[in-house]
């Protein structure tokens, strides 16, 4: 493997990791928001 192949492989891996990380972050944020909306307990109407 020469340096050009290595740089190509490293560049594609970095790009793929950044794209997957971006979408994974969005999915986690969406999941947290949906959990709070449908399954989370309300703070305003709790009995003391």
C-alpha positions as CSV (number, residue, x, y, z in Angstrom):
1,X,0.0,0.0,0.0
2,X,1.5,3.3,-1.0
3,X,0.9,6.7,0.6
4,X,-1.8,7.7,-1.9
5,X,-3.9,4.6,-1.1
6,X,-3.5,5.3,2.6
7,X,-4.6,8.9,2.2
8,X,-7.6,7.9,0.1
9,X,-8.6,5.3,2.7
10,X,-8.1,7.6,5.6
11,X,-10.1,10.4,3.9
12,X,-13.0,8.2,3.0
13,X,-13.1,6.7,6.5
14,X,-13.1,10.2,8.0
15,X,-15.9,11.4,5.7
16,X,-18.0,8.3,6.3
17,X,-17.5,8.7,10.1
18,X,-18.5,12.3,10.1
19,X,-21.7,11.6,8.0
20,X,-22.7,8.7,10.1
21,X,-22.0,10.6,13.3
22,X,-24.1,13.5,12.2
23,X,-27.1,11.4,11.4
24,X,-26.7,9.3,14.5
25,X,-26.7,12.5,16.6
26,X,-29.9,13.6,14.9
27,X,-31.6,10.2,15.5
28,X,-30.6,10.2,19.2
29,X,-31.9,13.7,19.6
30,X,-35.2,12.7,18.0
31,X,-35.5,9.6,20.1
32,X,-35.0,11.7,23.3
33,X,-37.6,14.2,22.2
34,X,-40.1,11.5,21.4
35,X,-39.5,9.7,24.7
36,X,-40.0,12.9,26.7
37,X,-43.2,13.7,24.7
38,X,-44.9,10.2,25.0
39,X,-43.3,8.4,27.9
40,X,-41.8,11.0,30.2
41,X,-43.6,12.1,33.3
42,X,-44.9,15.6,33.5
43,X,-43.3,17.8,36.0
44,X,-46.2,20.2,36.3
45,X,-49.0,18.0,37.7
46,X,-47.1,15.8,40.1
47,X,-48.5,15.4,43.6
48,X,-46.1,16.3,46.5
